[in-house]
Amino acid sequence: MTLNRTQIEALPASYQIEHIMVRPNIILAPMAGVTDSTFRRMILGMGGCGLVSTEMTNANSISPKALKRHHLLDFLPEERPLTMQLSGNEPEAVARAAATVEQLGADILDINCGCPSPKVTGGGHGASLLRDLPKLERVLRAVKQAVSIPVTLKFRAGWDEDSLNYLDTAKIAEACGIAAIALHPRTREQRYTGHADWSRIAAVKQAVSIPVIGSGDVRDAHDALERLHTAGVDGVMIGRAAMSNPWIFLQISQLRRGGPVFQPTPADKCDLLLRYIEMCSHDMPEQLALNKLKQLIGQLALGLPYSAEMRANVQRSREVSTARQIISDYFAPYAAQADLPCAPHPELVAA
Ligand SMILES: Cc1cc2nc3c(=O)[nH]c(=O)nc-3n(C[C@H](O)[C@H](O)[C@H](O)COP(=O)(O)O)c2cc1C
């Protein structure tokens, strides 16, 4: 479905999480192992993203000693407003962690009730809470009592197709004073298979009066606006597409304004990768920086002509300098044609 200008102009552009204005209402989904401070700043720097979140952090690991070992909650002021996401299932422990997160400077605290990983659900965290809504309610009430920042909830549609309880979960959240909710409408059983059924998100929007954010399978700018329109949600979250196309937030804002939509050339992708290497190298030890680059290039360079060998060579690199050279060499032929939109790789032209 392609929206016309009148429909686009009627779409909401912002929503409030209590006193916090989220504008634009297109937000980066939390992704464990991906959305660290460096990634978040890269996305924010490109424009069009109204809110970011830390990766999920186990509430039991929020002690001053543990925080020195892991850096999941590190952030810089330019990321504000910032959501920090916790997982847990013991009301008191999650409430204690919530208070610490507030002291650390979070603007919003999000509770994870959707992670499908057996490592997480095995401990009763994440989507496991969907099997025990009274417990989820105790967790939410305890957390609400412990902090004064807004608390939000991110959840799935249910444990499996036989136990869909997204409407109940949404209503419980609202009754507990949760400020906004985000639904990824797959079940835990589905993990990331099948498709995200946005009619479930639309049904939640009808059932509660707090802001509802939809998450799942938004692949491009058109998808995002169409979801806002058909599901009637307050905001849209973007996860995996932010890795394959970090410009998606910018493109959504351009599509909304009716102007030309930026289409990155290979030279733009090269610039972004090199910038990301610099940021990672500045922020973390070399091996971590290299791993982050490998993660991004695996998504960002997919589909670029003759890039399989380059991607494989980057994956084999042991040093950042080697990876940087491989990337620069691959993209060098494009540099001269940087003004051409998506110029074909010279080898492709020769073939
Ligand atoms: C690698 C990866 C890690 C994720 N980690 C988290 C997480 O830490 N917390 C969370 O609430 N959701 C997490 N998710 C789910 C996403 O936030 C999002 O709801 C889901 O990927 C669907 O959106 P998408 O199709 O735009 O990716 C993760 C997803 C992926 C792919």
PDBQT file of the ligand as one rigid body, heavy atoms in Angstrom, charges set to zero:
ROOT
HETATM    1  C1  LIG A 401      20.215  -9.430  17.496  1.00  0.00    +0.000 C 
HETATM    2  C2  LIG A 401      18.951  -9.021  18.207  1.00  0.00    +0.000 A 
HETATM    3  C3  LIG A 401      19.000  -8.710  19.546  1.00  0.00    +0.000 A 
HETATM    4  C4  LIG A 401      17.836  -8.308  20.212  1.00  0.00    +0.000 A 
HETATM    5  N1  LIG A 401      17.928  -7.947  21.515  1.00  0.00    +0.000 NA
HETATM    6  C5  LIG A 401      16.838  -7.430  22.141  1.00  0.00    +0.000 A 
HETATM    7  C6  LIG A 401      16.942  -6.895  23.456  1.00  0.00    +0.000 A 
HETATM    8  O1  LIG A 401      18.025  -6.848  24.053  1.00  0.00    +0.000 OA
HETATM    9  N2  LIG A 401      15.807  -6.425  24.027  1.00  0.00    +0.000 N 
HETATM   10  C7  LIG A 401      14.596  -6.433  23.371  1.00  0.00    +0.000 A 
HETATM   11  O2  LIG A 401      13.590  -5.981  23.936  1.00  0.00    +0.000 OA
HETATM   12  N3  LIG A 401      14.477  -6.915  22.136  1.00  0.00    +0.000 NA
HETATM   13  C8  LIG A 401      15.561  -7.395  21.490  1.00  0.00    +0.000 A 
HETATM   14  N4  LIG A 401      15.460  -7.818  20.204  1.00  0.00    +0.000 N 
HETATM   15  C9  LIG A 401      14.172  -7.699  19.500  1.00  0.00    +0.000 C 
HETATM   16  C10 LIG A 401      14.095  -6.362  18.742  1.00  0.00    +0.000 C 
HETATM   17  O3  LIG A 401      14.109  -5.272  19.646  1.00  0.00    +0.000 OA
HETATM   18  C11 LIG A 401      12.848  -6.285  17.854  1.00  0.00    +0.000 C 
HETATM   19  O4  LIG A 401      11.700  -6.276  18.676  1.00  0.00    +0.000 OA
HETATM   20  C12 LIG A 401      12.753  -7.449  16.884  1.00  0.00    +0.000 C 
HETATM   21  O5  LIG A 401      14.011  -7.682  16.261  1.00  0.00    +0.000 OA
HETATM   22  C13 LIG A 401      11.725  -7.179  15.785  1.00  0.00    +0.000 C 
HETATM   23  O6  LIG A 401      12.013  -6.010  15.099  1.00  0.00    +0.000 OA
HETATM   24  P1  LIG A 401      12.810  -5.964  13.679  1.00  0.00    +0.000 P 
HETATM   25  O7  LIG A 401      12.075  -6.861  12.725  1.00  0.00    +0.000 OA
HETATM   26  O8  LIG A 401      12.740  -4.502  13.311  1.00  0.00    +0.000 OA
HETATM   27  O9  LIG A 401      14.190  -6.451  13.909  1.00  0.00    +0.000 OA
HETATM   28  C14 LIG A 401      16.597  -8.247  19.523  1.00  0.00    +0.000 A 
HETATM   29  C15 LIG A 401      16.560  -8.586  18.180  1.00  0.00    +0.000 A 
HETATM   30  C16 LIG A 401      17.715  -8.955  17.506  1.00  0.00    +0.000 A 
HETATM   31  C17 LIG A 401      17.641  -9.286  16.038  1.00  0.00    +0.000 C 
ENDROOT
TORSDOF 0
